Amino acid sequence: MSGTLFVVGTPIGNLGDMSPRAAETLEQADFVAAEDTRVTLKLLSHFGLHKPLVSYYEHNKAESGRAILARLKAGESCALVTDAGMPAISDPGEDLVRLCAGEGVEVRVVPGPSAVVSALALSGLPTGRFTFEGFLSVNKSARFAHLDSLRGERRTMVFYEAPHKLADTLRDMLEVLGDRRVALCRELTKLHEETVRTTLAQAAERWRDDTPRGEFVLVVEGAREDAAPSATLEDAVAMALELRRSGMSLKDAAKRASLRTGQPKNAIYDAICG
């Protein structure tokens, strides 16, 4: 009879948030699959737990996942953890869950802290409907394309961001989405927890030349139902022509002007070519 994969949530900063059930599950599992075994070893040691650890992360998930599955099918139980928070949420654990589910191995959850819902609760923005967008790409074109796809999104949007990328991300959000309310949640549940409720314009200015410490969760206001393009087609054409004079290709200039104004890219392109 196959064993069970337990998806175990762990603290995102404050070890006091470890649930008794999570500790009990880790204690009773035959082994623990961890994103970073060094991080998880510290967690286990804090609670006086001693368990065999196996590494399971993005770059070994295919090979390690098969090995974990084989042990589960042989009757062992495994506790899957990530470095912080809920495994399988913007995390390679989702592949292991899918693999086990496809092979008929039971998967159970032991809920724990989540940076996504914690930031939403702190944001002061509408929480009835939201979309989690994870990390934006480090590639500028891909980042702009991702943000452009969200221009009309009316639900509150949640993003993860690293401190060294914060300034660029805020600038690009402002450029593509326009000025909106945003909550920037830093170091959630830790000693220096901070939530700044402001606007994208003010946030972009505040962190323009500053690299803060700690991981961020950004909660961004969705588009208003009455949202309209922020400029006329003539304004967009003038902007594209100015970008062309700076050396940008017509295609890229039309795309960038579209992102900044909300006017259709093809309409800008056709107006210039026509």
Beta strands, then each sheet from edge to edge (+ up, - down):
strand 1: 4-8
strand 2: 31-34
strand 3: 53-55
strand 4: 78-81
strand 5: 106-110
strand 6: 130-135
strand 7: 156-161
strand 8: 181-186
strand 9: 194-199
strand 10: 216-220
sheet 1: 3+ 2+ 4+ 1+ 5+
sheet 2: 6+ 7+ 10- 8+ 9-
end
